[in-house]
Amino acid sequence: MKTNYIIAIAIAAVVLIIDLVTDYKLWLKYRNVVKKEGSVKHKYGFWLRLAGLTPSLILGHWFLSPVIGFAYWHLFDGILNILMGESWFRIGTTAGTDTAQTSHKIITWLKYIGLIISVTLLIIFK
């Protein structure tokens, strides 16, 4: 595996860990407070996540970037759900991706299909 791909994966992993820790801490802090926008404001996290993942996506080029993107989405949602005591497959209610998946069920299927296809292509064309 190329060095830049290893660095891309490492950067994405660090961003994922930071993202999970910060969102989980916010959830713990506000979990018993009823707020219109939910307990975690995902809008600010999106921009930080984008800034953190940009180097990873650049280093991954077209080849690894889809895997990084889909894997990040799955791992973030699933791990955060587990930390909150929910099912891995639970769809949240506050993030834009959550509301899109709730109102358009096909997005959830495309999320899984995208991960499967991108990993399969990575394995085939490595």
C-alpha positions as CSV (number, residue, x, y, z in Angstrom):
1,M,0.0,0.0,0.0
2,K,1.3,3.4,-0.9
3,T,2.5,5.6,1.9
4,N,0.1,8.4,1.1
5,Y,-2.8,6.0,1.4
6,I,-1.6,4.9,4.9
7,I,-1.3,8.6,5.9
8,A,-4.8,9.3,4.4
9,I,-6.3,6.5,6.5
10,A,-4.4,7.6,9.6
11,I,-5.7,11.2,9.2
12,A,-9.3,10.0,8.7
13,A,-9.0,7.8,11.8
14,V,-7.7,10.7,14.0
15,V,-10.5,13.0,12.7
16,L,-13.1,10.2,13.4
17,I,-11.8,9.8,16.9
18,I,-11.9,13.5,17.6
19,D,-15.3,13.8,16.1
20,L,-16.7,10.9,18.1
21,V,-15.2,12.2,21.4
22,T,-16.5,15.7,21.0
23,D,-20.0,14.7,19.9
24,Y,-20.3,12.1,22.6
25,K,-19.2,14.6,25.3
26,L,-21.8,17.1,24.0
27,W,-24.4,14.3,24.0
28,L,-23.5,13.5,27.6
29,K,-23.7,17.1,28.6
30,Y,-27.1,17.8,27.0
31,R,-28.8,14.4,26.8
32,N,-31.4,15.3,29.5
33,V,-32.0,18.8,28.1
34,V,-34.9,19.1,25.7
35,K,-33.7,21.4,22.8
36,K,-35.4,22.0,19.5
37,E,-32.2,21.3,17.5
38,G,-31.2,18.2,19.5
39,S,-28.3,17.7,21.9
40,V,-25.5,18.1,19.3
41,K,-25.2,20.8,16.7
42,H,-23.9,19.0,13.7
43,K,-23.5,22.1,11.5
44,Y,-20.3,23.3,13.2
45,G,-18.9,19.8,13.3
46,F,-19.5,19.4,9.6
47,W,-17.0,22.2,8.8
48,L,-14.4,20.9,11.2
49,R,-14.9,17.4,9.8
50,L,-14.5,18.7,6.3
51,A,-11.3,20.6,7.2
52,G,-9.9,17.6,8.9
53,L,-10.8,15.1,6.2
54,T,-9.7,17.3,3.2
55,P,-6.0,16.3,3.5
56,S,-7.1,12.6,3.8
57,L,-9.3,12.8,0.7
58,I,-6.5,14.6,-1.3
59,L,-3.9,12.0,-0.3
60,G,-6.4,9.2,-1.1
61,H,-7.1,10.5,-4.6
62,W,-10.1,9.2,-6.5
63,F,-9.0,5.6,-5.6
64,L,-9.3,5.7,-1.8
65,S,-11.5,8.7,-1.1
66,P,-14.9,7.0,-1.7
67,V,-13.9,4.3,0.8
68,I,-12.8,6.9,3.3
69,G,-16.0,8.9,2.9
70,F,-18.4,5.9,3.2
71,A,-16.4,4.2,5.9
72,Y,-16.3,7.4,7.9
73,W,-20.1,7.9,7.6
74,H,-20.8,4.3,8.7
75,L,-18.2,4.2,11.5
76,F,-19.2,7.6,13.0
77,D,-22.9,6.8,13.0
78,G,-22.5,3.3,14.3
79,I,-20.0,3.9,17.0
80,L,-21.8,7.0,18.3
81,N,-25.0,5.0,18.4
82,I,-23.3,2.3,20.4
83,L,-21.8,4.9,22.8
84,M,-25.3,6.3,23.3
85,G,-26.7,2.8,24.1
86,E,-28.5,2.5,20.8
87,S,-28.4,0.0,17.9
88,W,-25.5,0.4,15.3
89,F,-28.1,0.9,12.6
90,R,-30.2,3.6,14.3
91,I,-30.8,6.7,12.3
92,G,-30.6,9.9,14.3
93,T,-32.9,12.8,14.2
94,T,-30.8,16.0,14.2
95,A,-28.1,15.8,11.5
96,G,-28.9,16.7,7.9
97,T,-27.9,13.2,6.8
98,D,-30.2,11.7,9.4
99,T,-33.2,13.7,8.3
100,A,-32.4,12.9,4.7
101,Q,-32.2,9.2,5.5
102,T,-35.5,9.3,7.4
103,S,-37.4,11.1,4.7
104,H,-35.8,9.3,1.7
105,K,-35.1,5.6,2.7
106,I,-33.1,5.1,-0.5
107,I,-30.3,7.2,0.9
108,T,-29.7,4.6,3.6
109,W,-29.5,1.9,1.0
110,L,-27.2,4.0,-1.1
111,K,-25.0,4.5,1.9
112,Y,-24.5,0.7,2.3
113,I,-24.3,0.0,-1.4
114,G,-21.7,2.8,-1.8
115,L,-19.5,1.3,0.9
116,I,-19.8,-2.2,-0.6
117,I,-19.0,-1.0,-4.1
118,S,-16.1,1.3,-3.1
119,V,-14.4,-1.4,-1.0
120,T,-15.0,-4.0,-3.7
121,L,-13.4,-1.8,-6.3
122,L,-10.5,-1.0,-4.0
123,I,-9.9,-4.8,-3.5
124,I,-10.2,-5.5,-7.3
125,F,-8.0,-2.7,-8.5
126,K,-5.4,-2.5,-5.7
